[in-house]
């Protein structure tokens, strides 16, 4: 590794948030359901809307539960699993291109009704890079592809701020497993002892990062994991807007 300092961020409930009572999240769920119902009907497999809606809910819960144990799969694999539950054997009958088409439709709902980036994030990134700190992302992701996140980050003007993007459904492993932290640090060229991870989940973010030797920042008020942890963060904040001061304190202590 080349050395230097690095700060890695969690994504959901740390950098980005749903707004207006999760209206956008509901819009995405409704659009995903409509697209799948429509495409299955086109393929001669009519299915009840509520069955599809419930299928998305169950799969999302399974993905989230798997994250707590360090497990994930490629985005396209999750979509294949979902469609096979609705119509067993459909992929063999219609071919992978049709399933890929549904994956694209499901994926595009993210950018049709996106969450919001915390106001001031760009300024925080600028201040950190001015300090010579590399920025990385370590995110447990669901039914949105890494490519779609990159497209959205590019639209927001923050894609180039990241030295490395670690998505669980690309790495096929999730926080708190060491592998996703190590892959991100390797991609950034930063040693764990000179890296600080910021996230809202005490189990997956704080516990996972601390286990590989990183310093940690807990964003209060975020996700409560069902997995109990004894992990204690090195720092606590209410918002990443506090990070420039935290980074100054952290760097001076090393």
N, C-alpha and C positions, 0 to 999 in steps of 0.2 A: 504494500500500500504506500501511497505517496505522502501520507500524513495530513496535517491540517486539522481544522475543526469542522464538525458537522452537526446539524440539527435536523432530525427527522420528525415529521408530523404525521399523526393520524389524520384521517379525512373527515368522516361523519362526526358531527357534534364537536368538532375541533376547528376545522376550517370551513365546513359547509353545513347548512342547516335547512330544514324544511320551514315553510312560512305559512302564516294564515291558517293555523289549525290543520296543518298537513294537507292543505288543498291540493298542492302540486303532486304530492305522493298519491293521493286518491285519484287524481287525473291520470297519472301514469298507470295505476292499477286498472282503471277502467279502460284505457286505451289498449293496454296489453291484452286484456280479456276480449275486447272487440276484434282486434286483429287476429287472434288465434281462432276465435269462433268463425270469423269470416273465411280464413284460409282453410280451416278444416272442412267447412261446408263446400268450398270450391273443389276440394279434393274428394268430395262425396262422402264426408264423415260429419254429418250434422251432430252438434253436441250442445247441451244446455249451457246457457251463459253462466249460471251459478256453479255448475260443475267446474268450469274453467276457472272462475274466480276463486273457488275454494282450492283448486289445485295449485294455483299460484301461491295462495296463503300457506298451504301445507309445505310446499317446497321451500319457500322463504324461511319458514320456521326451522326446517331441517338444515338449511345452509347456515343460519345463525347459530344453531346449536352445535353444528360441526366446527364452526370457528372457535368456539370456546375450548374445543379439544384439539385445535391445531389443524383441522382438516378442511380441504377445499378441492375443487375440480375446475377445469377449464370452463369458461362461460358457455361455449358451444355444447359441452357435455351435459351441463345442467339443462339446457334447452332440450336436448335429445331425450333426457330422462323424463322431463315434463311431458313432452308430446307422446312418448311411449306409454305413459300412464293414461293418457286420454284415449289413445288408439293403439293398442299393442301391435307391434309389427309394422306400423305405418311407414317407417323410414325404409325398411326393406322393400316395401311395395312401391313407394313413389320416388325413392332415391334421396341421396343426401342433399341435393340442391334445394329441394322443397323445404327440408328442415332448416337449412341455412337461410333460406328466404324468411322463414318465420322468426329465426333468431335475429335477423336484421330488423324486422318490424318491431319485435319486442325491444330491441336495443334502442331504436330511434325514439321511443317514448321518453327516454331520459332527457334528451335534448329538446323535445317538444314541450316538456313541463319540468324544467330543471329545478334543483334546489337553489339556494343563494349562497354566494361566497360572503363570508363575514366582512363587513365594511372595514377597511383599514388593512386587510391582509397584504395587499400589494406593497403598502408602505412598510409593513413589518419585514417582508421579504427583502425589500430594498435595503433597509437598515442592517439586516443580518449579512447580506452579501457585501455591503460596504465594510463590514468588520472582517471580511475574508472568510466567512463561514459558508460552507456548502450546505445546500438544502436538499433534503430527500423526503419522500413520501412512503409510508408503510400503511397500507389500507386493507382491511378485511372487506371484501366486496361481495355483492350479491348478484342479481340478475341484470347487471350492466357490464359491458365488456371493457377491458383496459383501453381498447381503441376509442371507444366512445368518450371515456373520461379524458383521454388525451385531446380529442377533438374539442371538447368543452373547455378544457384548460387553455387551449390555444385561442379560442374565442374570447376568453376572459383576459388573455394577455399574461398568463402566469406560467405557461408551459416551459418556457425557457429558463425560468427561475430554478427549476428542479435539476439537480445533478443526476438523480435516479428516481424512478417511480417503481415501487414495489407493491404490486397488486396480488392479493391472495389467489384470485382466480386465474392468474397467469403463472404464478410460482407453484400453484397446486399445494400450497401449505399456508396456514394462516397464523397470525398472532394468537397465542403467545409462543408458538414454536420458535426455537432459535434460528431455524433455517431462513425464515423470511427477513429477520433482522440482519443476519450475516450476509445474505445475498445483497441487501440494500447497501450495507456498509462497504462491501467489496466493490459494488458498482460505483459508489461515491469515492472510493479510495481513502477511507477514513477508518482509523482504529476505533474499536468500541470504547476504549478508555478516553477518547477525545471526541465522543459523540453524546448528544443529548436527545432523548426522545420525548415528544410531547403528545399526550393523548388523554381521553376522557374516561377510559376504562381501566380500573385498577388491576384487574386480572390480566387482560390481554396486552394492554399498553405498558403499564408500570411494571407489573410482574415479569412480562416477557422481555422487556428491554433490560431490566436490572439483571436478569439471569444471564445475559450475554456480556455484562460488564459496562453497560451504558448508564449514564446519569439520566434521571427521569423528572418530568414535569407532569403533574396531574391537573387537568382542566376540570375544576369542580362542577358538579351539577350535570354531568353527562350520563353515560350508559352505566347501568348497574348490572353487572354480570351475575348470573345465578351461581357461578363458581366462587366459592369463598377464597380469599387470598389474605396473606399476611404482609403483602408488599406495601412498603412505605415509600412514597415519592420523595425525592430530594427537594423538590420545590412544588408549590401549589399556586395556581392562578385561577382567576375567574374567566379570563379570556386570553387568547394568544396575543392580544394587543400589548400585554405586559411583557412579552418575550424579549425585546431588546434589553431591558434592564436585567431580566433574569439571566440572559446570556452573558452580559457583562460580569455579573456576580459569579456565575459558573466558571467562566474562562479565567477570572482572576484567582479562583481557588485551585486551579490545576497546577 
